[in-house]
Amino acid sequence: MGNKIENINDGVYLDIDKILGKKSNENFKSGFVAIVGRPNVGKSTLMNRLIGQKIAITSNKAQTTRNRIQTVYTDEEAQIVFLDTPGINRAKNKLGQYMMNVAYNTLNEVDVVMWVVEPTTFIGAGERHIVEVLGKVKTPVILVINKTDTVEEQAIFDAINTYKEVYDFQDIVPVSALKGKNSDELIKTIKGHLPYGPQFYDEDTVTDQPERQIVAELVREQTLRLLDKEIPHGIAVVIDRMKERPDGGLIDIDATIICERDSHKGIIIGKQGAMLKKIGTKARVSMENLLDCKVNLKLWVKVKKDWRDSDTLIKNYGYRDEN
C-alpha cells in the first residue's frame, strides 16, 4: 500500500508520500550522477543546461569550479542529482589538492559517472590521468562528447572510436551543452542506469547551494571572465553582508574579493576603480536574475598572501572537504 498511515477511528488512510510531495510511483527512479572531466570541457555549462537554470559559474579558464556543486533535475519518471566536480588534473597547491579530493571522493558515492570530453582524437596526459582514476572505481561511466556544434559529423565519429579504445563505457552520447543539442537523449540515457527509488528532494529544489555561496561565485565568475592570466586563480570571494530591505524590493550585498598579491589588487581595482566597477556591474546583473529583485552591490578588495596554501584560509573562504 506504500507509505500510508491508517486513522483507526474513521478508517481514513493518509498518504504520507503525497503530503511530503515525494514521488511514490514504484517505477520512479532516483540517483546521483558525477560530472567529471578536464577543466574547460564544458561541465558546468552542461549541468546548467540539463537542469534548465544557471547554478554553476562558467568561464574559459581552469579552476572555474572549486567545490562540488549539487543540482537537481526532476520529471515524472526520475530525479537526477548532479554533482559538478572540479576539473580533474594534478594539484599544484593545497587548494588544488582540496579540489582533487572533492573530485575523487565523489566518484565512489554516485550511481553514474558522466565523463565530459571534447570532440577530438587527441587523448593527452589529462585524459589519460582521468582514465587511470576511473579505472579505480566500479561506477558505470557514460562518455559525453561535448561541443559537437564546433566540428563536422565525421570528427564526432572519430572521437567516439578513439575513446572506445581507452575505456569500456556503458554508453556514449554526443551533445552540445551550449546549443542544447541531444540533451534530452542524455537525460534518457542517464535514467537507464539509475536505481528505482523515491526522490531525495522536493520537486521545486534545483540546488543545495546556499544563496550566499552562489552570489559569491557570481562575483568570482566575472573576475575569471574579465581578468587575464593567473590572477583569477588566486581569487576568492567572501560575502560580508546580504540583507533584504524591509519592503522586499532590494537586497544589499557587501562582498570582498581576496587576492594574493598587492600588484593583483591594483589590477582588480583598475585605473580609478574602472575594473572593479565593471566586475560589480556584471555580477549585479547576474545576481538580480538569480534573486529576482534589485541588488545594491558593494565590492572591496583585500590581500591575503598565498592563501591557497593555507589550510585555515582555504576553509574560511568556503572550501571544505567534508569527505
C-alpha positions, 0 to 999 in steps of 0.5 A: 500500500506504500507509505500510508498511515491508517486513522483507526477511528474513521478508517481514513488512510493518509498518504504520507508520500503525497503530503511530503510531495515525494514521488511514490510511483514504484517505477520512479527512479532516483540517483546521483550522477558525477560530472567529471572531466578536464577543466574547460570541457564544458561541465558546468555549462552542461549541468546548467543546461540539463537542469534548465537554470544557471547554478554553476559559474562558467568561464574559459579558464581552469579552476572555474569550479572549486567545490562540488556543486549539487543540482537537481533535475526532476520529471515524472519518471526520475530525479537526477542529482548532479554533482559538478566536480572540479576539473580533474588534473594534478594539484599544484597547491593545497587548494588544488589538492582540496579540489582533487579530493572533492573530485575523487571522493565523489566518484565512489558515492554516485550511481553514474559517472558522466565523463565530459570530453571534447570532440577530438582524437587527441587523448593527452596526459589529462585524459589519460590521468582521468582514465587511470582514476576511473579505472579505480572505481566500479561506477558505470561511466557514460562518455559525453562528447561535448561541443559537437556544434564546433566540428563536422559529423565525421570528427564526432565519429572519430572521437567516439572510436578513439575513446572506445579504445581507452575505456569500456563505457556503458554508453556514449552520447554526443551533445552540445551543452551550449546549443542544447543539442541531444540533451534530452537523449542524455537525460534518457540515457542517464535514467537507464542506469539509475536505481528505482527509488523515491526522490531525495528532494522536493520537486521545486529544489534545483540546488543545495547551494546556499544563496550566499555561496552562489552570489559569491561565485557570481562575483568570482565568475566575472573576475575569471571572465574579465581578468587575464592570466593567473590572477583569477586563480588566486581569487576568492570571494567572501560575502560580508553582508546580504540583507533584504530591505524591509519592503522586499524590493532590494537586497544589499550585498557587501562582498570582498574579493581576496587576492594574493598579491598587492600588484593583483589588487591594483589590477582588480581595482583598475585605473580609478576603480574602472575594473572593479566597477565593471566586475560589480556591474556584471555580477549585479546583473547576474545576481538580480536574475538569480534573486529576482529583485534589485541588488545594491552591490558593494565590492572591496578588495583585500590581500591575503598572501598565498592563501591557497596554501593555507589550510585555515584560509582555504576553509574560511573562504568556503572550501571544505572537504567534508569527505 
